[in-house]
Amino acid sequence: MKDKIKAVVLFSGGLDSILAVKLIQEQGIEVRGINFKSPFFGLDKTLATIKNIDMDLKIIDITQELLKILRNPRHGFGKNMNPCIDCHALMFKKAGEYMNEIEASFVLSGEVLGERPMSQNRNSLNIIERESGFEGRILRPLSALLLAETIPEKKGLVDRNKLLDISGRSRKRQMELATKMGIRDYPSPAGGCKLTEPAFSKRLRDLFTQESFSLEEIELLKLGRHFRLSRDIKLVVGRNKEENEQLLNFFQDEDFLFKAKNLKGPVSLLKKRSKVNNEFIDKSCRITARYCDRNEEENEEVNINYYSKSKELIRTMKVKPLIEDELEILRIQG
């Protein structure tokens, strides 16, 4: 009986995945959602959207598997540090395992042929499906008529005539379909994966030069300006009041904190894995001074306080801001 058919959807919370769910639900099929947690993409969009969808959602943390992929992605990276093909294959593998767990019949997604150049071209879709281990059981309702017939279609579990032939990067047809279905509240298509961002990718590559690192260190990559003072020592400088406050949450034993004594300016956090000498303290003060609210034309000296983890003032140093050329040599991202 069709009312007993179940499917699992990779649900991002975007318009494409919402439409894919609706198209399958309209065929009387029960759909269960699955989404993935990692330091590189958030769940805000998914959790906001799921409130308006009649569907259960399972969230799986794939951080460790993804970190292993990032060390050596079989199919390489995109423009930045995004291993999209390997990452999507992992997600479909997890979705397939969940499909078997709940005795569902197939997996679906909102992917559109040609919408994303790396992961949604025909060859990539085939590779992802094959490497997931669930070849033939992955349905992409929005582009199904342009792709090979899947097992659920062949078995009559899904009516292929009610599926679509959307392709390309334009969202015109999706938006028209949303209007027809009465879907009005959906997020913009802006990407949410940090691995596609050039600055974040450069910081992550720098972090990967360390033999080991914590998840907290990955989270820190999302804040401030980053400067590599030595192989084991890095300075992170807040860009605004909010980031200054957030940096305090990363202040650990043996770290140092810097901020101007009498001027508005950033909080700077010195993270270290080895002994810090006076040269690194001086340089940290000068970098902090560079971003203080001061008269840049006069290049005047600035008083910088630096603190231990106990928040006790260690010393106040009077320094000249680091000049731009020296700053750029130390900057991790452009």
PEVENHU-V984646 format. One record per helix or strand of 3 or more residues. SS is the DSSP state (H for helix, E for strand). FROM is the first residue (numbers start at 1). LEN is the number of residues. If there is no record, write none. Layout:
# PEVENHU-V984646
SS_FROM_LEN + SS_FROM_LEN
This chain:
# PEVENHU-V984646
H_2_3 + E_6_5 + H_15_11 + E_30_9 + H_44_7 + E_57_5 + H_63_9 + H_84_18 + E_106_4 + H_122_11 + H_144_3 + H_151_4 + H_160_3 + H_172_10 + H_194_3 + H_198_10 + H_215_6 + E_225_6 + E_233_5 + H_241_10 + E_256_5 + E_268_5 + H_278_13 + E_301_7 + E_313_8 + H_324_7
